[in-house]
Amino acid sequence: PKPPEKGSFPLDHDNECGTAMEEYMNCLKSNGYVSANCEAVKKVYLDCRMQRGLMDEEDMRNLGLRDDEEMKQLGVKKSERRREKQGFVAGMSRVEGKEIQKNKS
C-alpha cells in the first residue's frame, strides 16, 4: 500500500482534541457528510492537532481549506466563524440555553 501523501501522524491517545473532533463529526453528520459545509469546524480540529504536535504545522490552504477572504466571498458570516477564533465546548450552548430558561421560570 502507498503511504499517505503527508506521512503518518500520531493518534490522539490522550483525547487532547476530542471535543473539536466530536464537533467536526457532528457537523459532518448534520450536513450529510459534505465536508465543505464544515470547514470552520475542521479548521479548529486541525489547528488543535497542530498546536499539540499531533500533526506537522501546515498552512490551511495546503490542506484544501479556504482562507478567511474566500469564506467571506462565499457569504460565510463572521458569527459562524466565532468558534474558530474563540474556541468552544460541544453542547455548551444547549446547557447555557437551559440555564437561561430555568432562570426565566
TAZIPE-V540706 format. One record per residue. N is the residue number from 1. RES is the residue in one letter. OMEGA is omega in degrees with one decimal (* if undefined). Layout:
n: (N:N)
res: (RES:RES)
omega: (OMEGA:OMEGA)
//
This chain:
n: (1:2:3:4:5:6:7:8:9:10:11:12:13:14:15:16:17:18:19:20:21:22:23:24:25:26:27:28:29:30:31:32:33:34:35:36:37:38:39:40:41:42:43:44:45:46:47:48:49:50:51:52:53:54:55:56:57:58:59:60:61:62:63:64:65:66:67:68:69:70:71:72:73:74:75:76:77:78:79:80:81:82:83:84:85:86:87:88:89:90:91:92:93:94:95:96:97:98:99:100:101:102:103:104:105)
res: (P:K:P:P:E:K:G:S:F:P:L:D:H:D:N:E:C:G:T:A:M:E:E:Y:M:N:C:L:K:S:N:G:Y:V:S:A:N:C:E:A:V:K:K:V:Y:L:D:C:R:M:Q:R:G:L:M:D:E:E:D:M:R:N:L:G:L:R:D:D:E:E:M:K:Q:L:G:V:K:K:S:E:R:R:R:E:K:Q:G:F:V:A:G:M:S:R:V:E:G:K:E:I:Q:K:N:K:S)
omega: (180.0:179.2:178.1:-177.3:-178.3:-178.2:-179.8:176.8:-175.7:172.9:-178.6:-175.7:-178.7:177.5:-179.3:-178.6:-176.5:-179.0:179.7:179.1:178.3:178.8:178.2:179.6:177.0:177.8:178.6:-178.3:-177.7:179.1:176.9:179.1:174.1:-173.9:-178.3:179.6:-175.1:-174.6:-178.0:-180.0:178.3:178.4:179.4:-179.3:-178.9:177.8:176.7:-179.9:-179.6:-178.1:-177.3:176.4:179.0:171.6:179.4:173.3:-177.5:174.2:-177.5:178.7:177.7:177.5:176.2:-179.5:-179.4:176.2:-176.2:-179.0:178.6:178.8:178.2:179.7:179.0:177.1:176.0:-175.5:179.6:-179.8:178.8:179.7:-177.4:-178.5:-178.9:-176.7:-174.0:-173.7:-177.6:173.2:-177.4:176.5:-176.7:-179.8:176.8:179.2:179.8:177.9:178.0:177.7:179.4:179.6:178.0:-178.0:178.5:-177.4:*)
//
